[in-house]
Amino acid sequence: MGHGPEGVVVDPQTHLVAVGVRNPFALALLDATTGAVVRTVALPGGLRHLQLAAPRGPVLIPDEDSDQLVRTALPGGEITSRVRTGRAPHDATAAANGTVFVANELGRSVVAVRGDQIVHTFTDVTQPAGVAAVGNLVGLVDVRENTLSLYDAERFLRVSEVPAGAGPTHVVADKRGHLAVIDTRGGAVLLYEVQPALRQIGRVELPGTPYGVAYDPVRDRLWVTLTALNEVIGLNLNTSQPVLASPLPTVRQPNTVAVDPTTGRVYVTGTADGVLEIIEPQSP
């Protein structure tokens, strides 16, 4: 893949996988079936996380070195906009109304972007990290405060804040409108419901330094990388109690993971060796 691949997302409509690489900074677009690199898009700086604004893109790129939110179109890879957001944007997610929330990890802020304009800035955070949207509600983990906050993308208000383990890093939403938080230092996945109020509804112990996370809504499966073990593990959410699948070996330093819901294929970045691993789906 190139040096230090980190940040990966799959678009099931264009059948492309987007991966961030370094030296030089770029976004690599790969064929989701073969893994062949289709094109490479030069970027101003490095990234650690990627999300899609919608099916068929654009790809939301929090460019940490240039302090910008960069949007890249699919399938062509053209950069369609650049918005200066704040210091070291770590993650970005799109709410249902199109507002993009960007967590500025070293800027102690979260900005709401509509089009190419910042329309609101939240400063009620210390070290914001992962973000995920449930409709027009946006969940945010603060890695310094060890909290999960919920923001309203219509009213630009923080509506709730709750504890989130011993060291949360990332968060994703599932098809029920629940949030799954990766508690990296605490060695667990924490599950939260958003409505009628934000509250924790489950915890699954996950030793091995859980870090990267992706969700497959078709199979109702959460995929989590275990960076201390060089493994990835599936967590089935379609039962009354979440069930862990058998862990699978991965490439070294599996910092990020993505899944293609149309095929079930899992994509894991091997940051240490500059590779991308493609894992064929297992039976449910």
C-alpha positions in Angstrom: 0.0 0.0 0.0 2.8 2.4 0.8 4.1 3.8 4.0 1.9 3.7 7.1 -1.6 2.9 5.8 -4.2 4.1 8.3 -7.8 5.1 7.8 -10.0 2.9 5.6 -13.6 3.0 4.4 -15.5 1.0 1.8 -18.2 2.4 -0.6 -20.4 -0.5 -1.6 -21.9 1.4 -4.5 -18.7 2.2 -6.4 -17.0 -1.0 -5.0 -14.0 1.1 -4.0 -11.9 1.0 -0.8 -10.3 4.2 0.3 -7.1 4.0 2.4 -4.8 6.8 3.7 -1.1 6.5 3.2 2.0 8.5 4.0 5.4 9.5 2.4 3.9 10.9 0.3 0.5 11.8 1.8 -2.2 10.3 -0.4 -5.6 8.6 -0.5 -5.4 5.3 -2.4 -8.5 4.0 -4.0 -8.6 0.2 -4.5 -10.9 -2.2 -6.2 -12.9 -3.8 -3.4 -12.8 -7.3 -4.9 -9.2 -7.6 -6.2 -7.4 -5.1 -3.9 -5.8 -3.5 -7.0 -5.0 0.2 -6.6 -7.3 2.1 -9.1 -5.9 5.6 -8.5 -4.0 7.6 -6.0 -5.1 11.1 -4.9 -2.4 13.5 -3.4 -3.3 15.0 0.0 -1.8 18.0 1.8 -1.2 15.9 5.0 -1.8 12.7 6.9 -5.0 11.2 8.2 -6.0 8.4 10.7 -9.7 8.0 10.0 -12.1 8.0 7.1 -15.9 8.0 6.7 -18.3 8.4 3.9 -20.7 11.4 3.9 -23.2 9.2 2.0 -23.2 6.2 -0.3 -21.1 7.0 -3.4 -19.3 9.6 -1.3 -17.8 12.0 -0.9 -15.1 10.6 1.4 -14.6 12.7 4.5 -10.9 13.2 5.1 -9.8 14.8 8.4 -6.4 16.0 7.3 -4.4 16.3 10.5 -1.3 18.0 9.2 -3.1 20.7 7.2 -5.9 21.2 9.8 -8.6 20.7 7.1 -11.6 18.7 6.2 -11.0 17.5 2.7 -13.8 16.0 0.7 -13.0 13.6 -2.2 -15.5 12.5 -4.8 -16.1 8.9 -5.9 -15.3 7.1 -8.1 -13.0 9.7 -9.7 -11.1 10.8 -6.6 -11.4 14.5 -7.3 -11.0 16.8 -4.3 -14.2 18.8 -4.2 -13.7 21.0 -1.2 -11.3 22.0 1.6 -12.4 23.6 4.9 -10.0 24.7 7.6 -11.5 23.2 10.8 -9.0 23.5 13.6 -5.9 21.9 15.0 -5.4 18.2 14.1 -8.8 17.1 13.0 -9.1 13.4 14.0 -12.4 12.1 12.8 -15.4 13.4 10.8 -19.0 12.2 10.4 -22.1 13.4 8.6 -25.4 13.8 10.3 -28.7 13.0 8.5 -29.2 16.7 7.6 -25.8 16.8 5.9 -24.0 18.7 8.6 -20.5 17.3 9.1 -19.1 17.2 12.6 -15.3 17.3 12.8 -13.4 16.6 16.0 -10.2 18.7 16.4 -8.2 16.5 18.7 -5.5 19.0 19.6 -7.7 22.0 19.1 -10.0 21.3 22.0 -13.0 21.8 19.7 -15.7 20.2 17.5 -16.9 22.1 14.5 -20.1 21.7 12.5 -19.6 22.2 8.8 -22.4 22.9 6.2 -21.2 23.1 2.7 -17.8 24.9 2.9 -18.7 26.9 6.0 -18.2 26.3 9.7 -21.6 27.1 11.2 -20.9 26.3 14.8 -18.0 25.6 17.1 -18.2 23.6 20.3 -15.6 24.2 22.9 -17.0 22.0 25.7 -14.4 19.3 25.0 -10.8 18.5 26.0 -9.5 16.0 23.6 -12.2 15.0 21.1 -11.6 11.8 19.0 -14.1 9.4 17.4 -17.5 10.6 16.1 -20.5 8.8 14.8 -24.0 9.9 13.8 -27.4 8.5 14.6 -29.8 10.5 12.5 -29.3 14.1 13.6 -27.6 13.1 16.8 -23.9 12.9 16.9 -21.9 10.9 19.4 -18.4 12.0 20.4 -15.8 10.4 22.6 -13.3 12.5 24.6 -10.1 10.6 25.2 -9.0 13.0 28.0 -12.3 13.2 29.9 -13.2 9.5 29.2 -16.7 10.5 28.2 -19.3 10.0 25.5 -21.2 13.2 24.5 -24.3 13.5 22.3 -24.8 16.6 20.1 -27.9 17.8 18.3 -27.0 18.7 14.7 -30.2 20.8 14.2 -30.0 22.9 17.4 -26.2 22.8 17.9 -26.5 21.8 21.5 -24.8 19.1 23.6 -27.8 17.3 24.9 -26.0 14.7 27.1 -22.7 13.5 28.5 -22.0 10.1 30.2 -18.9 8.2 31.4 -17.3 6.0 28.7 -14.9 3.6 30.4 -11.2 4.0 31.2 -10.0 5.2 27.8 -12.4 5.5 24.9 -11.0 6.1 21.5 -13.6 5.4 18.7 -17.3 5.0 18.2 -19.7 3.7 15.6 -23.5 3.5 15.2 -25.5 0.4 14.5 -28.8 -0.1 12.6 -30.8 0.2 15.9 -29.5 3.7 16.5 -27.2 2.5 19.3 -23.6 3.6 19.7 -20.7 1.2 20.3 -17.7 2.8 22.0 -14.2 1.2 21.9 -12.7 1.5 25.4 -9.1 0.9 24.5 -7.5 1.2 27.9 -10.4 -0.5 29.6 -10.3 -3.5 27.2 -14.0 -3.5 26.3 -16.7 -2.5 23.9 -19.4 -0.3 25.6 -22.9 -0.2 24.1 -25.2 2.8 24.5 -28.7 3.6 23.5 -29.4 7.2 22.4 -33.2 7.4 22.8 -35.0 8.3 25.0 -31.8 9.2 26.8 -28.2 8.5 26.4 -27.3 5.6 28.7 -25.0 2.5 28.7 -26.9 -0.7 28.0 -24.0 -3.2 27.7 -20.3 -4.1 28.1 -18.3 -6.8 26.4 -14.8 -7.5 27.7 -12.3 -7.5 24.9 -8.6 -7.9 26.1 -5.9 -7.3 23.6 -6.1 -3.5 23.3 -9.2 -3.0 21.1 -8.8 0.0 18.8 -10.1 0.1 15.2 -13.8 -0.6 14.7 -16.3 -1.0 11.8 -20.0 -2.1 11.6 -21.7 -4.4 9.1 -25.4 -3.6 9.1 -26.4 -6.5 6.9 -24.9 -9.1 9.2 -25.3 -7.0 12.3 -21.7 -7.6 13.2 -19.2 -5.3 14.8 -15.5 -5.7 13.8 -12.8 -4.6 16.2 -9.0 -4.8 15.9 -6.9 -6.0 18.8 -3.7 -4.2 18.2 -1.7 -5.9 21.0 -2.5 -9.3 19.5 -2.5 -8.5 15.8 -6.0 -9.8 15.5 -9.5 -8.8 14.5 -12.6 -10.1 16.1 -16.3 -10.0 15.2 -19.0 -9.2 17.7 -22.5 -10.4 16.7 -25.2 -8.0 17.9 -28.2 -10.0 16.6 -28.8 -11.8 19.9 -30.1 -10.6 23.3 -26.5 -10.8 24.5 -23.7 -9.9 22.1 -21.7 -12.9 21.0 -18.0 -12.9 20.2 -16.7 -14.8 17.2 -13.3 -16.5 17.0 -10.5 -13.9 16.5 -8.7 -13.9 13.2 -5.0 -13.2 12.7 -4.1 -9.9 11.0 -1.2 -8.0 9.6 0.9 -6.1 12.1 -0.4 -3.0 13.8 -4.0 -3.3 12.7 -5.0 0.3 13.5 -8.1 0.6 11.3 -10.7 -1.7 9.8 -13.6 -1.4 7.4 -16.3 -3.8 6.1 -18.2 -4.0 2.8 -21.9 -4.8 3.8 -22.7 -6.1 0.3 -20.1 -8.9 0.5 -19.1 -9.1 4.2 -15.4 -8.6 3.3 -13.3 -7.1 6.0 -10.4 -4.7 5.2 -7.6 -4.2 7.8 -4.7 -1.8 7.5 -1.3 -3.1 8.5 0.3 0.2 9.5 3.6 -1.4 10.5 4.3 -3.1 7.1 2.4 -0.9 4.7 -0.2 -3.4 3.6 -3.9 -4.0 3.5 -5.4 -7.3 4.4 -8.7 -8.5 2.8 -10.6 -11.1 4.8 -13.3 -13.2 3.2 -16.6 -13.3 5.1 -17.3 -16.1 7.6 -20.7 -17.7 8.0 -22.9 -16.0 10.6 
